């Protein structure tokens, strides 16, 4: 066991999510009480690579941040040392920088990409602990991730607002939300926000079924409809739409699912005024909900406990409402997708929401 106080470096990888600051705050509070020295890598891995910098993270640095969105550490989707096409020097630079700073362990808050990096770094001899953060809720091995609740709440409020203007102008409102491969945001907010159709990546849709739903409502005198579509949703036989290809370690940026559906509905003979709203990064911003603050605090505190116990190579997780941890191998084993046969999908269909296909 090391003779000096345990030194850990905390970073927030990938995109930002409401609740990250609550996790950082809790981690620092617990770590300080456990005599752990905490450092921050600013702007994700860029800090360790010299661009963002590394600095001590103390109690005074995390005061007043519980209610703030974003991350005081900064986030970046660049500088993934294990990305396809990344310079082989990046991995060595990260390892060398950690050793130069005398860091004993890295604590990484992020989604599946960040957990994959943590797993690879662990395999290369670096001690790591993961904190699950992703608004898409697509990280395997945990039933809850930081940011999802706030994102769903944000979309639900947007649907409430769009509902009234759709009704006033007798329009079909298509709302495109985030969710590359997982439809959790679309499905949960669609049910909560009273959507008439919800299209998710896990269920390829048939445009005519959505058109029939709109006509069914029109026949009942309801001259407006609200459709929620995940950015990764595709028609039967179709594929994802990319607005920017993958490069520099970043995934391809998706977009256009809403506009494609609007064109498909017009081709199906829907003559109503069709409008598309892309919520985009609104879903990542804003103050975290009470539920996200509580979840993030529990996860951050547990991560600090894992470090104090020197239980590395693990990700904090939630099972049956209880905070625990799993191995990084388990965390990276599979993504969490919506099961088309799940109770939530059955519920949506049972109350008349069109899901696009059987």
DOGURO-932555 format. One record per residue (C-alpha): residue in three letters; y, x negated, z negated. Coordinates in steps of 0.1 Angstrom, whole numbers. Each point is the difference from the previous one (the first is absolute). Layout:
N
MARVO   residuo      yy      xx      zz
MARVO       ALA       Y       X       Z
...
***
This chain:
358
MARVO   residuo      yy      xx      zz
MARVO       UNK       0       0       0
MARVO       UNK      35     -12       9
MARVO       UNK      20     -15     -30
MARVO       UNK      34      11      13
MARVO       UNK      11      36      -2
MARVO       UNK     -15      21      29
MARVO       UNK      24       0      29
MARVO       UNK      -2      29      25
MARVO       UNK      20       7      31
MARVO       UNK       7      36       9
MARVO       UNK       7      13      35
MARVO       UNK       3      33      18
MARVO       UNK     -17      -3      34
MARVO       UNK       3      22      31
MARVO       UNK      24      30       0
MARVO       UNK      19      13     -29
MARVO       UNK     -10      31     -20
MARVO       UNK      16      20     -28
MARVO       UNK     -13     -12     -33
MARVO       UNK      -3     -37       7
MARVO       UNK      28      -8     -24
MARVO       UNK     -17      20     -28
MARVO       UNK     -32     -21       6
MARVO       UNK      20     -33      -1
MARVO       UNK      18      11     -32
MARVO       UNK     -32       9     -18
MARVO       UNK     -17     -32      11
MARVO       UNK      28     -22     -13
MARVO       UNK       2      19     -33
MARVO       UNK     -38      -4      -7
MARVO       UNK      -2     -35      14
MARVO       UNK      29     -12     -22
MARVO       UNK     -16      14     -31
MARVO       UNK     -32     -18      10
MARVO       UNK      19     -33       3
MARVO       UNK      -5      -1      38
MARVO       UNK      27     -16      21
MARVO       UNK       9      22      30
MARVO       UNK      15     -12      33
MARVO       UNK      11      21      29
MARVO       UNK      -6      -8      37
MARVO       UNK      29      16      18
MARVO       UNK      -6      19      33
MARVO       UNK     -37      -1      -3
MARVO       UNK     -17     -31      12
MARVO       UNK      32     -13      14
MARVO       UNK      10     -11     -35
MARVO       UNK     -30     -22      -3
MARVO       UNK       7     -14      35
MARVO       UNK      35     -10      -9
MARVO       UNK      20      27      17
MARVO       UNK       5      25     -29
MARVO       UNK      -5     -24     -29
MARVO       UNK     -18       2     -33
MARVO       UNK      17       5     -33
MARVO       UNK      -9       9     -37
MARVO       UNK      -3      37      -7
MARVO       UNK      11       9     -35
MARVO       UNK       5      31     -21
MARVO       UNK      38       1       7
MARVO       UNK      -8       0      37
MARVO       UNK     -20      32      -1
MARVO       UNK      24      21     -22
MARVO       UNK      13      32      16
MARVO       UNK     -24      -1      30
MARVO       UNK     -25      27     -10
MARVO       UNK      17      27      21
MARVO       UNK       9     -21      30
MARVO       UNK     -18       2      33
MARVO       UNK      -9     -30      21
MARVO       UNK      -9     -33     -17
MARVO       UNK      23     -24     -18
MARVO       UNK     -23     -27      13
MARVO       UNK       5      10      36
MARVO       UNK     -27       8      25
MARVO       UNK     -11     -14      33
MARVO       UNK     -26       7      26
MARVO       UNK       3     -35      14
MARVO       UNK     -15     -34     -10
MARVO       UNK     -35      13      -5
MARVO       UNK     -19     -34      -3
MARVO       UNK     -32      16      13
MARVO       UNK      14      22      28
MARVO       UNK     -15      -3      35
MARVO       UNK      20     -26      19
MARVO       UNK      17     -13     -32
MARVO       UNK       6     -37      -2
MARVO       UNK     -29     -18     -18
MARVO       UNK      27     -18     -20
MARVO       UNK      10      32     -18
MARVO       UNK     -31       2     -21
MARVO       UNK       3     -36     -10
MARVO       UNK      37       4      -8
MARVO       UNK      -7      29     -23
MARVO       UNK     -27     -18     -19
MARVO       UNK      20     -32      -2
MARVO       UNK      31      18     -12
MARVO       UNK     -19      19     -27
MARVO       UNK     -15     -33     -13
MARVO       UNK      34     -17       2
MARVO       UNK      15      27     -22
MARVO       UNK     -29      -2     -25
MARVO       UNK      -9      36       6
MARVO       UNK     -34      11     -14
MARVO       UNK      -3      34      17
MARVO       UNK      17      22      25
MARVO       UNK       5      37      -7
MARVO       UNK       4      20      32
MARVO       UNK      12      36       3
MARVO       UNK      -8      14      33
MARVO       UNK     -24      20      23
MARVO       UNK     -31      -8      19
MARVO       UNK      16     -29      19
MARVO       UNK      13     -16     -32
MARVO       UNK     -33       5     -18
MARVO       UNK     -17     -17      30
MARVO       UNK      23     -30      -5
MARVO       UNK      -7      -1     -37
MARVO       UNK     -38       0       8
MARVO       UNK       4     -29      24
MARVO       UNK      22     -20     -24
MARVO       UNK     -26       6     -27
MARVO       UNK     -27     -13      23
MARVO       UNK      22     -31       5
MARVO       UNK       1      -8     -37
MARVO       UNK      31      19     -10
MARVO       UNK      -1      25     -29
MARVO       UNK      13      34       9
MARVO       UNK       5      35     -14
MARVO       UNK       9      30      21
MARVO       UNK      22      30      -7
MARVO       UNK      -6      29      24
MARVO       UNK      32      11      18
MARVO       UNK       1      21      32
MARVO       UNK      16      33       8
MARVO       UNK     -28       7      24
MARVO       UNK     -26       1     -28
MARVO       UNK     -25     -16      24
MARVO       UNK     -11     -28     -24
MARVO       UNK     -36       2      -9
MARVO       UNK     -14      -3     -36
MARVO       UNK      28      20     -17
MARVO       UNK       9      37      -1
MARVO       UNK      37      -7      -4
MARVO       UNK      25     -25      14
MARVO       UNK      37      -7      -8
MARVO       UNK      24      18      22
MARVO       UNK     -22      28      14
MARVO       UNK      13      28     -23
MARVO       UNK      36      -8       7
MARVO       UNK      -6      -1      38
MARVO       UNK     -18      34      -1
MARVO       UNK      28      15     -21
MARVO       UNK      26     -13      25
MARVO       UNK     -18      15      29
MARVO       UNK      -5      33     -18
MARVO       UNK      37       2      -7
MARVO       UNK       7      -7      37
MARVO       UNK     -24      28      10
MARVO       UNK      18      24     -23
MARVO       UNK      33      -8      17
MARVO       UNK     -14       1      35
MARVO       UNK     -17      34      -7
MARVO       UNK      33      17      -4
MARVO       UNK      16     -14      31
MARVO       UNK     -32       6      21
MARVO       UNK       1      37     -11
MARVO       UNK      37       3       7
MARVO       UNK      -3     -13      35
MARVO       UNK     -35      13       8
MARVO       UNK     -12     -35       7
MARVO       UNK     -33     -19      -1
MARVO       UNK       7     -30     -23
MARVO       UNK     -23     -30       3
MARVO       UNK       3     -25     -29
MARVO       UNK     -15     -34       6
MARVO       UNK      -9     -18     -32
MARVO       UNK     -16     -34      -9
MARVO       UNK     -37      -5       0
MARVO       UNK     -15     -25      24
MARVO       UNK     -36       7      -6
MARVO       UNK       1      23     -30
MARVO       UNK      14      35      -1
MARVO       UNK       6       4     -38
MARVO       UNK      38       3       3
MARVO       UNK      -2      25      28
MARVO       UNK     -27      21     -16
MARVO       UNK      14       1     -35
MARVO       UNK      36       6      10
MARVO       UNK     -11      25      27
MARVO       UNK     -18      21     -26
MARVO       UNK      28      -3     -26
MARVO       UNK      27       6      26
MARVO       UNK     -15      31      17
MARVO       UNK      -7     -15      34
MARVO       UNK     -17      21      26
MARVO       UNK     -19     -29      15
MARVO       UNK      -9     -35     -13
MARVO       UNK     -13     -26      23
MARVO       UNK     -15     -32     -14
MARVO       UNK     -16     -32      14
MARVO       UNK     -35       9     -14
MARVO       UNK      -2      32      21
MARVO       UNK       7      -3      37
MARVO       UNK      20      32      10
MARVO       UNK      -1      23      29
MARVO       UNK      36       9      10
MARVO       UNK     -11      35      11
MARVO       UNK     -11       9     -35
MARVO       UNK      34      -9     -13
MARVO       UNK      16      21      28
MARVO       UNK     -23      29      -9
MARVO       UNK      11      -2     -36
MARVO       UNK      37       2      11
MARVO       UNK      -7      30      22
MARVO       UNK     -19      16     -28
MARVO       UNK      30      -2     -22
MARVO       UNK      23      12      28
MARVO       UNK     -22      31       4
MARVO       UNK       6       7     -37
MARVO       UNK      37      -2       5
MARVO       UNK       3     -35     -14
MARVO       UNK      20     -17      26
MARVO       UNK       0     -35     -16
MARVO       UNK     -27     -25     -10
MARVO       UNK      -2     -32     -19
MARVO       UNK     -24     -28      11
MARVO       UNK      -7     -32     -19
MARVO       UNK     -16     -29      19
MARVO       UNK     -10     -34     -12
MARVO       UNK      13     -30      20
MARVO       UNK     -36     -10       8
MARVO       UNK     -12      35      10
MARVO       UNK     -15       3      35
MARVO       UNK     -11      27      23
MARVO       UNK     -37       3       8
MARVO       UNK      -7     -29      24
MARVO       UNK      34     -16      -6
MARVO       UNK      11     -31     -19
MARVO       UNK      28     -12     -22
MARVO       UNK      35      -5      14
MARVO       UNK      16     -34      -6
MARVO       UNK      37      -5       2
MARVO       UNK      -3     -37      -9
MARVO       UNK     -31     -22       5
MARVO       UNK     -15     -21     -28
MARVO       UNK      17     -34      -4
MARVO       UNK       6     -27     -25
MARVO       UNK     -26      13     -24
MARVO       UNK      14      36       1
MARVO       UNK     -20      30      10
MARVO       UNK      11      19      31
MARVO       UNK      27      25      -8
MARVO       UNK     -11      36       7
MARVO       UNK      23      28      12
MARVO       UNK       3      29      24
MARVO       UNK     -27      22     -13
MARVO       UNK      25      28      -6
MARVO       UNK      15      -2      34
MARVO       UNK     -34      -1      17
MARVO       UNK     -10      31     -18
MARVO       UNK      33      17      10
MARVO       UNK      -8      -7      37
MARVO       UNK     -36      12      -5
MARVO       UNK      12      33     -15
MARVO       UNK      24       5      29
MARVO       UNK     -28      -7      24
MARVO       UNK     -20      27     -18
MARVO       UNK      27      25       8
MARVO       UNK      19       1     -33
MARVO       UNK      35      10      11
MARVO       UNK      16      -1     -35
MARVO       UNK      26     -27      -7
MARVO       UNK     -20     -30     -13
MARVO       UNK      16     -26     -21
MARVO       UNK     -14     -33     -14
MARVO       UNK      11     -16     -32
MARVO       UNK     -13     -35      -9
MARVO       UNK       4      -6     -37
MARVO       UNK      -7     -37       3
MARVO       UNK      11     -22     -28
MARVO       UNK      15      29     -20
MARVO       UNK     -36       2     -14
MARVO       UNK       2     -35     -14
MARVO       UNK      34       3     -16
MARVO       UNK      16      17     -30
MARVO       UNK      -7       1     -37
MARVO       UNK     -37       3     -10
MARVO       UNK     -13      32     -14
MARVO       UNK     -10       2     -37
MARVO       UNK     -36      -1      11
MARVO       UNK       5     -32      20
MARVO       UNK      20     -17     -28
MARVO       UNK     -28       8     -25
MARVO       UNK     -28     -11      24
MARVO       UNK      19     -33       9
MARVO       UNK       6      -7     -36
MARVO       UNK     -36       4      -9
MARVO       UNK     -12     -21      29
MARVO       UNK      26     -28      -6
MARVO       UNK     -10      -1     -37
MARVO       UNK     -37      -2       8
MARVO       UNK       5     -27      25
MARVO       UNK      18     -21     -26
MARVO       UNK     -29       6     -24
MARVO       UNK     -25     -12      27
MARVO       UNK      21     -32       3
MARVO       UNK       0      -5     -38
MARVO       UNK     -37       4      -1
MARVO       UNK      -3     -23      31
MARVO       UNK     -20      26      19
MARVO       UNK      10     -10      35
MARVO       UNK     -12      11      33
MARVO       UNK       6      36      -8
MARVO       UNK      22      29       9
MARVO       UNK      13      26     -25
MARVO       UNK     -14      34       9
MARVO       UNK      -1      36     -11
MARVO       UNK     -32      20      -4
MARVO       UNK      -2      35     -14
MARVO       UNK      35      -4     -13
MARVO       UNK      -8     -32     -19
MARVO       UNK      15     -34       8
MARVO       UNK     -26     -27       5
MARVO       UNK      -7     -28      25
MARVO       UNK     -23      -8      28
MARVO       UNK      -8     -33      19
MARVO       UNK      22      -9      30
MARVO       UNK     -32       2      21
MARVO       UNK      -4      37     -11
MARVO       UNK      37       7       7
MARVO       UNK      -3     -13      35
MARVO       UNK     -33      16       8
MARVO       UNK      13      31      16
MARVO       UNK      32      20       6
MARVO       UNK       5      33     -17
MARVO       UNK       1      26      27
MARVO       UNK       2      38      -1
MARVO       UNK     -35      15       3
MARVO       UNK       2      28      26
MARVO       UNK     -26      19     -22
MARVO       UNK      20      -5     -32
MARVO       UNK      11      27     -24
MARVO       UNK      37      -7      10
MARVO       UNK      -6       5      37
MARVO       UNK     -21      31      -8
MARVO       UNK      29      13     -21
MARVO       UNK      25      -5      28
MARVO       UNK     -21      19      25
MARVO       UNK      -8      28     -25
MARVO       UNK      37       8      -4
MARVO       UNK       5       0      38
MARVO       UNK      12     -35       7
MARVO       UNK     -10     -11      35
MARVO       UNK     -16     -35      -1
MARVO       UNK      -3      -4      37
MARVO       UNK     -38      -1       4
MARVO       UNK     -32      12     -16
***
